[in-house]
Amino acid sequence: MVEIKKILHNKIYYYEQLDSTNLKALELAKQGAAEGTIVIAARQTAGRGRMRRKWESPEGKGLWFSMILRPTIAAEYCAQITLLTAVAAVKALQVLTDKKFSIKWPNDIMLDGKKVCGILAEMALTADGSIEYAVVGIGININMSSEDFGAQLEATATSLYLATGIEY
């Protein structure tokens, strides 16, 4: 049997507006914030995804948050953090909506062939190569409309609202 330690008992930081929940969580982790610390923003002004892509995150339209982890795994297994987060996100979204979601490796959650959720994992290593801390950011498009995405993203992005007709 594998023992899973409880980590969701630490601080939750909520901001009306932040540049990026991941950037704030990385700052807190560097300052020694405990594992399980969560940073939530109602709106991000510089939300980001992999390869420095911009992540649109307007107020009231989604869930934008990051969590600090301090895993005791070798750095070569860090990609599993993103995959495990994706599996957990898919399961939670399926329970919430009764829709079928899929994972597009390495960090996208898809619904009806379009991206509904993105995951960004970042970490810092110690001098010996082990993981000092990891920050996992999740952005879920919840109440975004086609207009919120704009012409450039409308063909590739969706939201729970667009897929279900229900405002959450």
Contacts in CASP RR format, 6 or more apart in sequence:
PFRMAT RR
TARGET T0000
AUTHOR 0000-0000-0000
METHOD contacts of the structure
MODEL  1
MVEIKKILHNKIYYYEQLDSTNLKALELAKQGAAEGTIVIAARQTAGRGR
MRRKWESPEGKGLWFSMILRPTIAAEYCAQITLLTAVAAVKALQVLTDKK
FSIKWPNDIMLDGKKVCGILAEMALTADGSIEYAVVGIGININMSSEDFG
AQLEATATSLYLATGIEY
7 35 0 8 1.000
7 36 0 8 1.000
7 69 0 8 1.000
8 36 0 8 1.000
8 38 0 8 1.000
9 36 0 8 1.000
10 33 0 8 1.000
10 34 0 8 1.000
10 35 0 8 1.000
10 36 0 8 1.000
10 37 0 8 1.000
10 38 0 8 1.000
11 33 0 8 1.000
11 34 0 8 1.000
11 37 0 8 1.000
11 38 0 8 1.000
12 37 0 8 1.000
12 38 0 8 1.000
12 39 0 8 1.000
12 40 0 8 1.000
13 24 0 8 1.000
13 28 0 8 1.000
13 37 0 8 1.000
13 38 0 8 1.000
13 39 0 8 1.000
13 40 0 8 1.000
14 40 0 8 1.000
14 41 0 8 1.000
14 42 0 8 1.000
15 24 0 8 1.000
15 39 0 8 1.000
15 40 0 8 1.000
15 41 0 8 1.000
15 42 0 8 1.000
16 41 0 8 1.000
16 42 0 8 1.000
16 43 0 8 1.000
16 59 0 8 1.000
17 41 0 8 1.000
17 42 0 8 1.000
17 43 0 8 1.000
17 44 0 8 1.000
17 45 0 8 1.000
17 59 0 8 1.000
18 24 0 8 1.000
18 39 0 8 1.000
18 41 0 8 1.000
18 43 0 8 1.000
18 44 0 8 1.000
18 45 0 8 1.000
19 44 0 8 1.000
19 45 0 8 1.000
19 46 0 8 1.000
19 47 0 8 1.000
20 44 0 8 1.000
20 46 0 8 1.000
20 47 0 8 1.000
20 48 0 8 1.000
21 39 0 8 1.000
21 40 0 8 1.000
21 41 0 8 1.000
21 44 0 8 1.000
21 47 0 8 1.000
21 64 0 8 1.000
21 65 0 8 1.000
21 66 0 8 1.000
21 137 0 8 1.000
22 47 0 8 1.000
22 48 0 8 1.000
22 66 0 8 1.000
22 120 0 8 1.000
22 122 0 8 1.000
22 135 0 8 1.000
22 137 0 8 1.000
23 46 0 8 1.000
24 39 0 8 1.000
24 41 0 8 1.000
24 66 0 8 1.000
25 33 0 8 1.000
25 37 0 8 1.000
25 39 0 8 1.000
25 66 0 8 1.000
25 67 0 8 1.000
25 68 0 8 1.000
25 135 0 8 1.000
25 137 0 8 1.000
26 122 0 8 1.000
26 124 0 8 1.000
26 135 0 8 1.000
28 37 0 8 1.000
28 39 0 8 1.000
28 68 0 8 1.000
29 37 0 8 1.000
29 68 0 8 1.000
29 124 0 8 1.000
29 132 0 8 1.000
29 133 0 8 1.000
29 135 0 8 1.000
30 124 0 8 1.000
30 133 0 8 1.000
32 133 0 8 1.000
33 68 0 8 1.000
34 68 0 8 1.000
34 70 0 8 1.000
35 68 0 8 1.000
35 69 0 8 1.000
35 70 0 8 1.000
35 133 0 8 1.000
36 67 0 8 1.000
36 68 0 8 1.000
36 69 0 8 1.000
37 67 0 8 1.000
37 68 0 8 1.000
38 65 0 8 1.000
38 66 0 8 1.000
38 67 0 8 1.000
38 68 0 8 1.000
39 65 0 8 1.000
39 66 0 8 1.000
39 67 0 8 1.000
40 63 0 8 1.000
40 64 0 8 1.000
40 65 0 8 1.000
41 57 0 8 1.000
41 64 0 8 1.000
41 65 0 8 1.000
42 59 0 8 1.000
42 60 0 8 1.000
42 64 0 8 1.000
43 57 0 8 1.000
43 58 0 8 1.000
43 59 0 8 1.000
43 60 0 8 1.000
43 64 0 8 1.000
44 55 0 8 1.000
44 57 0 8 1.000
44 64 0 8 1.000
46 54 0 8 1.000
47 54 0 8 1.000
47 55 0 8 1.000
47 56 0 8 1.000
47 57 0 8 1.000
47 64 0 8 1.000
48 54 0 8 1.000
48 55 0 8 1.000
48 120 0 8 1.000
49 55 0 8 1.000
49 107 0 8 1.000
49 118 0 8 1.000
49 120 0 8 1.000
50 106 0 8 1.000
50 107 0 8 1.000
50 120 0 8 1.000
55 118 0 8 1.000
55 120 0 8 1.000
55 139 0 8 1.000
56 144 0 8 1.000
56 148 0 8 1.000
56 149 0 8 1.000
56 153 0 8 1.000
57 64 0 8 1.000
57 139 0 8 1.000
58 144 0 8 1.000
58 148 0 8 1.000
60 142 0 8 1.000
60 143 0 8 1.000
61 141 0 8 1.000
61 142 0 8 1.000
61 143 0 8 1.000
61 144 0 8 1.000
61 148 0 8 1.000
61 159 0 8 1.000
62 139 0 8 1.000
62 140 0 8 1.000
62 141 0 8 1.000
62 142 0 8 1.000
62 143 0 8 1.000
62 144 0 8 1.000
62 159 0 8 1.000
63 138 0 8 1.000
63 139 0 8 1.000
63 140 0 8 1.000
63 142 0 8 1.000
64 138 0 8 1.000
64 139 0 8 1.000
64 140 0 8 1.000
65 137 0 8 1.000
65 138 0 8 1.000
65 139 0 8 1.000
66 135 0 8 1.000
66 136 0 8 1.000
66 137 0 8 1.000
66 138 0 8 1.000
67 135 0 8 1.000
67 136 0 8 1.000
67 137 0 8 1.000
68 133 0 8 1.000
68 134 0 8 1.000
68 135 0 8 1.000
69 81 0 8 1.000
69 133 0 8 1.000
69 134 0 8 1.000
69 135 0 8 1.000
69 136 0 8 1.000
70 131 0 8 1.000
70 132 0 8 1.000
70 133 0 8 1.000
70 134 0 8 1.000
71 78 0 8 1.000
71 81 0 8 1.000
71 131 0 8 1.000
71 134 0 8 1.000
72 131 0 8 1.000
73 80 0 8 1.000
73 131 0 8 1.000
74 130 0 8 1.000
74 131 0 8 1.000
75 123 0 8 1.000
75 125 0 8 1.000
75 129 0 8 1.000
75 130 0 8 1.000
75 131 0 8 1.000
78 121 0 8 1.000
78 123 0 8 1.000
78 131 0 8 1.000
78 134 0 8 1.000
79 106 0 8 1.000
81 121 0 8 1.000
81 123 0 8 1.000
81 134 0 8 1.000
81 136 0 8 1.000
82 106 0 8 1.000
82 107 0 8 1.000
82 119 0 8 1.000
82 121 0 8 1.000
82 136 0 8 1.000
83 103 0 8 1.000
83 105 0 8 1.000
83 106 0 8 1.000
85 119 0 8 1.000
85 121 0 8 1.000
85 136 0 8 1.000
85 138 0 8 1.000
86 103 0 8 1.000
86 107 0 8 1.000
86 109 0 8 1.000
86 119 0 8 1.000
87 103 0 8 1.000
89 101 0 8 1.000
89 109 0 8 1.000
89 117 0 8 1.000
89 119 0 8 1.000
89 138 0 8 1.000
89 140 0 8 1.000
90 101 0 8 1.000
90 102 0 8 1.000
90 103 0 8 1.000
90 109 0 8 1.000
93 99 0 8 1.000
93 101 0 8 1.000
93 109 0 8 1.000
93 111 0 8 1.000
93 116 0 8 1.000
93 117 0 8 1.000
93 140 0 8 1.000
93 160 0 8 1.000
94 100 0 8 1.000
94 101 0 8 1.000
96 160 0 8 1.000
96 168 0 8 1.000
97 160 0 8 1.000
97 163 0 8 1.000
97 164 0 8 1.000
99 111 0 8 1.000
99 163 0 8 1.000
99 164 0 8 1.000
100 111 0 8 1.000
101 109 0 8 1.000
101 110 0 8 1.000
101 111 0 8 1.000
101 116 0 8 1.000
102 109 0 8 1.000
102 110 0 8 1.000
102 111 0 8 1.000
102 113 0 8 1.000
103 109 0 8 1.000
103 110 0 8 1.000
104 110 0 8 1.000
104 115 0 8 1.000
107 118 0 8 1.000
107 119 0 8 1.000
107 120 0 8 1.000
107 121 0 8 1.000
108 115 0 8 1.000
108 117 0 8 1.000
108 118 0 8 1.000
108 119 0 8 1.000
109 115 0 8 1.000
109 116 0 8 1.000
109 117 0 8 1.000
109 118 0 8 1.000
109 119 0 8 1.000
109 140 0 8 1.000
110 116 0 8 1.000
111 158 0 8 1.000
111 160 0 8 1.000
111 163 0 8 1.000
112 158 0 8 1.000
112 163 0 8 1.000
113 158 0 8 1.000
114 155 0 8 1.000
114 156 0 8 1.000
114 157 0 8 1.000
114 158 0 8 1.000
115 141 0 8 1.000
115 156 0 8 1.000
115 157 0 8 1.000
115 158 0 8 1.000
116 140 0 8 1.000
116 141 0 8 1.000
116 157 0 8 1.000
116 158 0 8 1.000
116 159 0 8 1.000
116 160 0 8 1.000
116 163 0 8 1.000
117 138 0 8 1.000
117 139 0 8 1.000
117 140 0 8 1.000
117 141 0 8 1.000
118 138 0 8 1.000
118 139 0 8 1.000
118 140 0 8 1.000
119 136 0 8 1.000
119 137 0 8 1.000
119 138 0 8 1.000
119 139 0 8 1.000
120 136 0 8 1.000
120 137 0 8 1.000
121 134 0 8 1.000
121 135 0 8 1.000
121 136 0 8 1.000
121 137 0 8 1.000
122 134 0 8 1.000
122 135 0 8 1.000
123 131 0 8 1.000
123 132 0 8 1.000
123 133 0 8 1.000
123 134 0 8 1.000
123 135 0 8 1.000
124 131 0 8 1.000
124 132 0 8 1.000
124 133 0 8 1.000
124 134 0 8 1.000
125 131 0 8 1.000
125 132 0 8 1.000
126 132 0 8 1.000
140 160 0 8 1.000
141 157 0 8 1.000
141 158 0 8 1.000
141 159 0 8 1.000
141 160 0 8 1.000
142 159 0 8 1.000
142 160 0 8 1.000
142 161 0 8 1.000
142 168 0 8 1.000
143 159 0 8 1.000
143 160 0 8 1.000
143 161 0 8 1.000
143 167 0 8 1.000
143 168 0 8 1.000
144 157 0 8 1.000
144 159 0 8 1.000
144 161 0 8 1.000
144 162 0 8 1.000
145 159 0 8 1.000
145 161 0 8 1.000
145 162 0 8 1.000
146 154 0 8 1.000
146 162 0 8 1.000
148 159 0 8 1.000
149 157 0 8 1.000
160 166 0 8 1.000
160 168 0 8 1.000
161 167 0 8 1.000
161 168 0 8 1.000
END
